C-alpha cells in the first residue's frame, strides 16, 4: 500500500500537479483521508524523502523538494522505461513481433495529442 501512496505523490510531483515548495498533508491527515495506517503513510513519506522528492522539517511538515530538471527528466525516463517493459512483456505474450511493436509505438508517438 505504501508503494501506491509513494507512486501517486511521485507522479503528481513529476507531472507538476504539486509545485516545488508546496506543503503535503501531514502523515496523520493523509492516513486518515486514505483510511490507511500512519505507519504506511510514514514509510511512503520516508522513501519520497530518501529519493529527493520531498523535504520534511521537524514540527513544520513535509514539502515538495526543489527539483533538479535533469533529475526530473531521468525520473520520468525511468517511468517510461518501466511502462515500455510492461508493454513489451504483454506484446511477447500476445506474440506481437518486434517490428509490429515498433510500428505501434511510432504510430502512437507521432499521434497528435
HUPE-V866245 format. One record per backbone hydrogen bond with DSSP energy under -1.0 kcal/mol. NH is the residue of the N-H (numbers start at 1). CO is the residue of the C=O. If there is no record, write none. Layout:
# HUPE-V866245
nh	co
NH	CO
NH	CO
This chain:
# HUPE-V866245
nh	co
5	1
6	2
7	3
8	4
9	5
10	6
11	7
12	8
13	9
14	10
15	11
16	13
17	12
18	12
21	64
22	19
24	62
30	26
31	27
32	28
33	29
34	30
36	31
41	37
42	38
43	39
44	40
45	41
46	42
47	43
48	44
49	45
50	46
51	47
52	49
53	48
54	48
55	63
57	61
60	57
61	57
63	55
64	22
65	53
72	68
73	69
74	70
75	71
76	72
77	73
78	74
79	75
80	76
81	77
82	78
83	79
84	80
85	81
86	82
87	83
88	84
89	85
90	86
91	87
92	88
93	89
94	90
95	92
96	91
101	97
102	98
103	99
104	100
105	101
106	102
107	103
108	104
109	105
110	106
